[in-house]
């Protein structure tokens, strides 16, 4: 027998994870746009709310992509 409250808790957790993933994707897109405009890393961190390490990783991936 299934517990109604456990099922609701699982559904809520899945919904929250999806929402968080969507927010993270928007923040990455924002950071990529700002990198393309040559904005300083500190400014990108502030407005994207991503850690500096993630910004630097994205910057490196853009550099590698342009070399292809």
C-alpha positions as CSV (number, residue, x, y, z in Angstrom):
1,X,0.0,0.0,0.0
2,X,1.3,3.4,-0.9
3,X,1.4,6.3,1.5
4,X,-0.4,9.4,0.0
5,X,1.9,11.8,1.8
6,X,5.1,10.1,0.7
7,X,3.8,10.2,-2.9
8,X,3.1,13.9,-2.6
9,X,6.5,14.5,-1.1
10,X,8.2,12.7,-4.0
11,X,6.1,14.7,-6.5
12,X,7.0,18.0,-4.7
13,X,10.7,17.1,-4.8
14,X,10.6,16.2,-8.5
15,X,8.9,19.5,-9.2
16,X,11.4,21.5,-7.2
17,X,14.3,19.8,-8.9
18,X,12.8,20.6,-12.3
19,X,12.3,24.2,-11.3
20,X,15.9,24.4,-10.0
21,X,17.3,22.9,-13.2
22,X,15.3,25.4,-15.3
23,X,16.7,28.3,-13.2
24,X,20.2,26.9,-13.5
25,X,19.8,26.7,-17.3
26,X,18.6,30.3,-17.5
27,X,21.6,31.4,-15.4
28,X,24.0,29.6,-17.7
29,X,22.4,31.1,-20.8
30,X,22.7,34.6,-19.1
31,X,26.4,33.9,-18.3
32,X,27.1,32.8,-21.9
33,X,25.5,35.9,-23.3
34,X,27.5,38.1,-20.9
35,X,30.7,36.2,-21.8
36,X,30.0,36.8,-25.5
37,X,29.7,40.5,-24.7
38,X,33.1,40.4,-22.9
39,X,31.7,41.4,-19.6
40,X,34.0,40.9,-16.6
41,X,33.8,37.6,-14.7
42,X,33.0,39.4,-11.4
43,X,29.9,41.1,-13.1
44,X,28.8,37.8,-14.6
45,X,29.0,36.1,-11.2
46,X,26.9,38.9,-9.7
47,X,24.1,38.8,-12.2
48,X,24.1,35.1,-13.1
49,X,24.4,33.9,-9.5
50,X,26.7,31.2,-10.7
51,X,30.0,30.4,-8.9
52,X,33.1,31.9,-10.4
53,X,34.4,28.4,-11.2
54,X,31.4,27.7,-13.3
55,X,31.9,31.0,-15.2
56,X,35.5,30.2,-15.9
57,X,34.5,26.7,-17.1
58,X,31.9,28.2,-19.5
59,X,34.5,30.8,-20.7
60,X,37.0,28.0,-21.4
61,X,34.4,26.0,-23.3
62,X,33.7,29.1,-25.4
63,X,37.4,29.4,-26.2
64,X,37.6,25.8,-27.2
65,X,34.5,26.1,-29.3
66,X,35.9,29.0,-31.2
67,X,39.1,27.2,-32.0
68,X,37.3,24.4,-33.8
